[in-house]
Amino acid sequence: MEHGEPTASPLTRRELTAAGISDPRLRAAYARCRRLNAAHGRTYFLATRLLPASRRPAVHALYGFARHADDIVDGELTVAEATTRLGAFDTAARQALADGDSDHPVLAALADTVRRYRIDPSLFSRFLRSMRMDLTTAEYPTRAALDEYVHGSAEVIGLQLLPVLGTVGEQAEAAPRAAALGSAFQLTNFLRDVAEDLDRGRVYLPADELAAHGVDRDLLEWCHRTGYADPRARAAIADQVERTRHRYRVAWAGVAQLRPESRPCVATAFTLYSRILDVIAEAGYDVFAGRAVVAVPTRLALAARTVVRTWAASPRQAPPLRGTAGPAAGATEGWR
């Protein structure tokens, strides 16, 4: 494990000091996690900057853990190699959480964060279970099957963050909303990354819901291969966008349950991620022509407006979701 903070920025050092992290080894570990977040989690990192400095290192540690596991699964390893590597990481994580320390920098920061905020260790086992599913599961026949995966890959991340963000009431009351927001973010990623996931041999859209629009895996692969978004595929994607918007609506009430100083961070992440759905809709639900991206100037402007609105108004107001018309209008009626 690296010692000291030779590459830590002044801002990083201020955050670590504000968090009361003084041990050089731990400071280096947290700095490593922060660099991972800054390099790979653009929207996530931007939102994290809106938290009080003392809480940012914990968020970076949680991100670092998830990113390290995800890189094992989506890297250049064979399935057998990734299975072995992920199993070793799982064992090391369990040991780190039991001991409260590790020689692995990401796990050292994670163990310290779990201890400081009393995060349920089982949430990390559930996350790694879903990562193992990625090595053996290429598609999901039903929403229930996909939700089982999403619980471990995304909902538990919302639950991990909840003690760090803090709540104005009992954490248990806010937990369902935190889980819903984690799943909304993940489902948004699935829609944005349909083509990329097909390249990895995976489809994260429920097969039965696609079939309702006359879409199957073969048609998705044809659309990706030809660059032509078949109208049936557009209708299916529109349906999935509306279902995902429903998750955001469920999650929004949870912002009011957070401590006031955490609300701008979560509201901004909410706004930036949900904007990806708007970009997909504006492209006519064609997710094959290119990755739906919110431009940097737009992200910054949305973030600034959201921060002002969150501080100035009650977060109980309606969420900033545009909604859409088209093939899937009303598709979420009665959907849970």
C-alpha positions, 0 to 999 in steps of 0.5 A: 500500500502506498504511503503518504500523499505525494500526488494529493491535491490541496483540495483532497488534503482539505477534505481528508483533514475535514473528515478527521483522517490523519493516518498517512496510510489511510489518507493515501488510500482515500486519495486513491479512491478519490482519483478513481471517482474523478477519472470514471464517475463524472456525474457522480463526482460532480455531485459529490463536490456538493457535499460537505468536505468532511463527507466526501472521502467516504463517498469516494471510498464507496465508489472506489470499491464498486469501481474496482469490482466493476473493472474486474468484471468488465475488463479484458480477463476471461470469465474464469480469470475474472471469477477467480479475481472477483472471488479473491476480492470478495474474500479480501473485502470480507476480511477487511470489514472484519479486521477494520483494515487492509493492505489493499488501499481501496479496501482500507478506505472502505473498511474505515468508512464502514466503521465510521458510518456503521454501514451494514457489511452485508450490503457489500456482499450483495453487491459482489453477488450481482457482479458475479451474476455479470459473469454468467448471466447474459439477459433477463427474462422478466422485470423480477429477474432484472430487479434481483440483479439491480438490487445488488448492483445499484439499490445497495449503493443507495443504502450504503450512501444513506448513513453518509448522507444522513437523514432527518428521521429514521434511516429505515424510513428513507431506505426505500427511496434511497434504494429506488434512486440507486435503481433509477440511476442503474436503469438509466445506465442500461438504456444509455449503454444498450449498444455497449452492453450488446458488445459485451454480450449482455442485454439489461432490458427485460425480455418479456417487456421487449417482446410486448413491442415485437423486440427480441435480442436478435432485433437489438443486435441487428439495430446495433449492427446496422445502425438503424433503429427499428420502430419496434425497438424505438417503441420498446426503448420509449417504454423502458424510459417511462418505466425508469422515470417512474423509479425517479418519481418514487425516489424523489420524495427521499430527498426531503428525508436527507439532512439539508446539507446533503440535499443539493448533492442528491438533487443534482445527481437526480437532475443530471442522471434523469436528463440522460432520459431526456437526451434519449427521448430527444433522439427519438429513442434511438440508442444505437446511433451514439451514446446519450451524453449530457454536454459538460456546459449543460451539466454544469448549468443544470447542477447550478440551477438545481443547487439554487432551487434545492436551497431555495425551495422545499425538495418536496416539490415535484421532481424536475422530470420532463416526461415524454409523449409518444409510444409509451405515454401512460406506460407506467400506469399501475406499474410497480 
